[in-house]
Amino acid sequence: SSRPKLPLPPGVHWGESSGSYQLRDAKVELAWIPPGAFVREGGTKVVIGRGFFLGTCEVTQEQYARFCDETGHPFPRAFKLPGKDLSDGLPVSNVSFTDSVAYCRWARVRLASDSEWEYAAVGRDSRPWPWGSKNVMNHNGGSRSDGFPGLSPVKSYLQGRSPFGVFDLAGNVSEWTADPFVPEEVRSQTERISTRRANGERARVIHGDNYGTAKLEDRLLAYRQSREENFRSVLLGFRIAISAR
């Protein structure tokens, strides 16, 4: 359905503009991602049988600071950039998977799954990039010609939105997802695969390129990577998801 079934999930309210939604307590804008399907590189068709809400933008420093203030959770290192204020709309970064999950529990939301993130980014037509074809100027990637040498405020690239109106799925910071990582060549298989490494840490899927990416690939989904749950980087953040009723 192009619209979610009513009533909306707890905490989700209508947004200020038509067709928009908001997680009011956490002050996070949401996009509705309807059920559908897409095709991964390699030809695997993936069906998203249930619609969900996804943060229109990556969680910002200001939103994350409120979580830290209310819970006592540690602030990320290098939290603010020189000359920047928390109200500047920069995405939070330098957060681990564990940090991201802690924020989600506080906000009563979750991270998107591997497949949900991909579907929200490429849409039903399985486009190479959220806006369609390859174009470095539609996102905050590794080129300084995009106007930002580092982080950019969320929603800086209106032409870079996904088919569902989601910003920054390409560029700015890469993003944690909920799923344990399995290699591309085996994730379509049905047998149980170990997702723990030799040191006992579990690797999680991260998606998207970021402002430090040196090379623009032909497809956004080529940037699917794995990182251990305690990994942190100034190039890595997250956004929230909410299941529909």
MIKOLVEX-651594 format. One record per residue (C-alpha): residue number from 1; x, y, z. Coordinates in Angstrom, 3 decimals, decimal comma, m for minus. Example, Ala and Ser with C-alpha at 12.3 -4.5 7.8 and 13.67 -1.06 7.14 Angstrom:
<sites>
nr:c1:c2:c3
1:12,300:m4,500:7,800
2:13,670:m1,060:7,140
</sites>
This chain:
<sites>
nr:c1:c2:c3
1:0,000:0,000:0,000
2:1,173:3,525:m0,753
3:0,012:4,524:2,721
4:0,442:2,707:6,047
5:m2,516:1,042:7,682
6:m4,110:2,869:10,567
7:m3,656:3,244:13,423
8:m0,040:4,319:13,091
9:2,562:2,590:15,311
10:2,956:3,951:18,854
11:4,821:7,242:18,873
12:4,399:7,852:15,136
13:2,324:10,874:14,125
14:1,441:12,688:10,929
15:4,127:15,135:9,822
16:3,731:18,768:8,881
17:3,542:18,095:5,138
18:1,254:15,736:3,237
19:2,465:12,136:3,294
20:5,104:12,767:5,950
21:5,400:11,214:9,398
22:7,285:11,917:12,598
23:8,485:10,047:15,643
24:7,404:12,864:17,877
25:9,204:12,103:21,148
26:12,601:11,750:19,448
27:11,789:14,487:16,886
28:12,775:12,278:13,944
29:11,151:12,661:10,531
30:10,050:9,416:8,896
31:9,312:8,149:5,393
32:6,838:5,355:4,665
33:8,416:2,504:2,667
34:5,593:0,402:1,164
35:5,866:m3,336:0,479
36:7,537:m4,288:m2,781
37:10,501:m6,052:m4,322
38:13,865:m5,256:m5,865
39:16,631:m7,149:m7,644
40:20,126:m7,307:m6,222
41:23,188:m7,252:m8,428
42:23,553:m10,819:m9,564
43:19,837:m11,245:m10,231
44:18,485:m12,266:m6,822
45:14,951:m10,956:m6,335
46:14,194:m9,804:m2,799
47:10,610:m9,339:m1,632
48:9,794:m6,878:1,153
49:6,433:m8,232:2,210
50:5,673:m5,699:4,910
51:5,969:m1,942:4,741
52:7,970:m0,026:7,336
53:8,991:3,469:8,353
54:12,550:4,682:7,857
55:14,239:7,822:9,111
56:14,162:10,393:6,322
57:17,634:11,416:7,476
58:20,469:9,916:9,448
59:20,208:10,478:13,202
60:21,756:13,877:13,862
61:24,192:14,988:16,526
62:21,464:17,034:18,168
63:19,081:14,069:18,332
64:21,794:11,789:19,665
65:22,854:14,358:22,268
66:19,350:14,339:23,722
67:19,602:10,557:24,150
68:22,985:10,922:25,883
69:21,717:13,708:28,146
70:18,675:11,723:29,252
71:20,367:8,342:29,725
72:23,965:9,152:30,634
73:25,206:7,216:27,604
74:28,716:8,416:26,638
75:28,959:11,022:23,912
76:30,963:9,953:20,848
77:34,559:11,119:20,615
78:35,075:14,241:18,483
79:31,348:14,833:18,807
80:31,278:18,363:17,416
81:33,256:19,700:14,507
82:35,205:22,955:14,934
83:32,988:25,918:14,194
84:29,838:23,779:14,164
85:26,876:23,731:16,532
86:24,617:20,794:17,372
87:21,756:22,605:15,638
88:23,618:22,553:12,306
89:22,001:19,245:11,346
90:25,137:17,153:11,007
91:24,693:13,375:11,287
92:26,071:11,695:14,371
93:29,125:9,549:13,662
94:31,803:7,638:15,547
95:29,103:5,385:17,005
96:29,291:1,602:17,247
97:26,547:m0,889:16,497
98:26,031:m1,193:20,253
99:25,655:2,597:20,579
100:23,135:2,626:17,727
101:21,056:m0,142:19,296
102:21,104:1,671:22,658
103:19,691:4,787:20,991
104:17,025:2,701:19,255
105:15,936:1,097:22,519
106:15,657:4,521:24,121
107:13,566:5,799:21,209
108:11,579:2,513:21,002
109:12,585:1,918:17,405
110:15,083:m0,349:15,612
111:17,691:m0,416:12,873
112:16,671:m1,383:9,351
113:17,521:m4,861:8,120
114:20,071:m5,402:5,371
115:17,327:m5,915:2,768
116:15,102:m3,081:4,012
117:17,976:m0,619:3,706
118:18,747:m1,765:0,168
119:15,110:m1,575:m0,917
120:14,681:1,931:0,513
121:17,787:3,026:m1,399
122:17,183:1,549:m4,855
123:13,396:1,176:m5,007
124:11,231:m1,163:m7,025
125:13,161:m0,386:m10,212
126:16,455:m1,449:m8,610
127:18,225:1,703:m9,769
128:22,022:1,940:m9,457
129:21,820:4,971:m7,132
130:18,940:6,439:m5,099
131:18,408:9,237:m7,637
132:18,884:6,995:m10,676
133:22,131:7,093:m12,612
134:25,665:7,703:m11,367
135:26,267:11,364:m10,520
136:28,801:12,510:m7,948
137:27,086:15,874:m7,428
138:23,950:14,283:m5,974
139:25,586:13,251:m2,717
140:28,384:13,996:m0,261
141:30,991:11,538:m1,477
142:34,762:11,668:m1,620
143:34,982:14,574:m4,054
144:35,517:18,073:m2,645
145:33,623:19,373:m5,671
146:30,411:18,396:m3,875
147:30,822:21,450:m1,642
148:31,670:19,714:1,642
149:35,157:18,533:2,680
150:33,618:16,555:5,562
151:30,156:15,979:7,027
152:27,272:17,850:5,439
153:23,976:18,810:7,097
154:21,274:16,221:6,437
155:19,004:17,067:3,485
156:21,774:19,006:1,741
157:21,185:17,117:m1,511
158:17,548:17,372:m2,585
159:18,293:15,625:m5,886
160:19,881:12,714:m4,048
161:16,697:11,396:m2,476
162:15,661:7,783:m2,924
163:12,400:6,814:m4,706
164:10,698:6,949:m1,289
165:11,997:10,400:m0,352
166:14,860:9,284:1,909
167:17,997:11,442:2,068
168:21,689:10,540:2,297
169:21,442:6,828:1,712
170:24,439:7,564:m0,481
171:27,204:9,723:0,935
172:27,707:11,660:4,170
173:28,190:8,688:6,535
174:27,879:4,960:6,011
175:25,176:3,329:8,147
176:24,757:0,380:10,494
177:21,992:m2,112:9,797
178:20,567:m4,765:12,101
179:21,715:m7,913:10,327
180:24,792:m10,045:10,951
181:27,075:m10,021:7,930
182:27,294:m12,954:5,549
183:29,233:m12,764:2,274
184:27,377:m11,727:m0,856
185:27,888:m15,075:m2,548
186:26,135:m17,020:0,232
187:23,498:m14,679:1,687
188:20,819:m15,962:m0,727
189:21,304:m19,488:0,625
190:18,913:m20,852:3,222
191:21,277:m22,905:5,386
192:22,469:m21,508:8,690
193:25,777:m19,682:8,360
194:28,055:m18,737:11,235
195:28,199:m14,963:11,638
196:30,832:m14,876:14,367
197:34,510:m14,294:13,742
198:37,405:m16,153:15,321
199:37,649:m13,627:18,153
200:33,986:m14,137:19,050
201:32,840:m10,746:17,754
202:29,847:m10,637:15,459
203:30,172:m8,606:12,287
204:27,214:m6,476:11,178
205:26,272:m5,127:7,767
206:26,993:m1,490:7,041
207:25,685:0,170:3,902
208:26,406:3,220:1,809
209:29,458:5,179:0,815
210:30,548:8,251:2,801
211:32,308:11,590:2,532
212:35,676:9,824:2,649
213:34,982:7,435:m0,232
214:37,775:7,734:m2,782
215:36,098:5,997:m5,724
216:32,505:6,192:m6,925
217:31,337:2,695:m7,832
218:28,767:1,931:m10,526
219:26,167:0,897:m7,958
220:25,446:2,032:m4,392
221:24,945:m1,540:m3,177
222:28,581:m2,267:m4,048
223:29,447:m0,513:m0,763
224:27,979:m3,273:1,417
225:30,625:m4,048:4,056
226:31,090:m5,711:7,434
227:32,299:m4,237:10,708
228:32,483:m5,706:14,191
229:29,856:m4,485:16,644
230:32,294:m2,397:18,690
231:33,786:m0,644:15,642
232:33,576:3,162:15,512
233:34,527:5,611:12,783
234:33,921:9,265:11,966
235:32,613:7,921:8,643
236:29,907:5,735:10,208
237:26,463:6,585:11,635
238:22,921:5,191:11,482
239:19,235:5,900:10,925
240:16,146:4,425:12,551
241:13,380:2,143:11,319
242:9,935:1,268:12,703
243:7,771:m1,715:11,853
244:4,251:m1,105:10,609
245:1,315:m2,472:12,534
</sites>
